[in-house]
Amino acid sequence: MVINSLDFNKPGKQQGFLQVPYSHNLGGWANVMIPITSIAHGKGPTVLVLGGNHGDEYQGQIAAMKLARELTPEMVTGRIILIPSLNFPAARAATRLSPLDGINMNRAFPGEPEGPVTSQVAHFLTTVLFPLSDVVIDMHSGGRSMEFVPCAHMHLVADRDQRARMFAAMLAWNSDFAFLYADIAGKGLLPVEAENQGKLVVTTELGGGECIPADVHRLTQSGLRNVLIHVGILKGRAKTRASLGKPPAILTQALNREDYLLAPESGIFEITLELGAKVKRGQTVGFIHHLERPDREPELIVAQSTGYLVTMRAPCLTQQGDCVAVIARRVSAKEVLEA
């Protein structure tokens, strides 16, 4: 059972830990201690800001850490709860999954109160933090496995009002691309649990890899702050792409399984296009070269739809079934809001 050291009803700034009992070979009474910050002042929305859902995704962790240090109660109207490294064991180990139980935090919801560590944390969010929150921001990148065109993204939720609010908040990130995505790799996602509870959910895929360019950090941090202003938790005037002198974001969606290109065989993956490039159906996106049989012609990775290359596999060494590219077609705001 997760133990929380903070009083979420208390005004002001608090720094504490979520503690999850965990015994290991050198610690019989040990706890996993997940840093958490609460900043409350006046009446307003409650916003939950999460980084490190996957431990090897650093952009959001850094942005949330900086906010946790820099924000004062006077800057807030309402309550903001920040957990920079949600899957803390994975963040310490620089892994996607928790090294304690091998669980993917983003497939662990709604969780179990007496389950493995990751499941207990998921249950705490499901039963305590999500019900407290009006807005849930879950920041992702491709980690070590994928490289994305930096974008804010969302699910196409059924409720029209919720969808419209999520759409406006997604655009407030001011990324060049905005992306609607589907779940092709199983259930139990954190955003879906929050969406099912009626929350305004904002998610991202802000690049990837362990060598993160400065402009991606800047977009992560400026986008997060702008969304917080947009939803009314931080004081200030929200910026738009127009006010920044930028064209409208390119709206894309990949809602069909064929948009997610999987490796037909194991080998070494070669991408042939730049991220963000326009792609035509039938166009070659990459090759899988046969490590053991260099004399064989490589397997072609061919686009099954027309759109944009929004993500590609980062490690060249690839196993059969790995996602190596995603093609997202361009859509209009009207299609998104009325579909």
Summary of the structure (lengths in Angstrom):
residues: 339
radius of gyration: 20.3
end to end distance: 40.9
largest distance: 68.9
contacts: 1182
relative contact order: 0.13
helix: 25%
strand: 30%
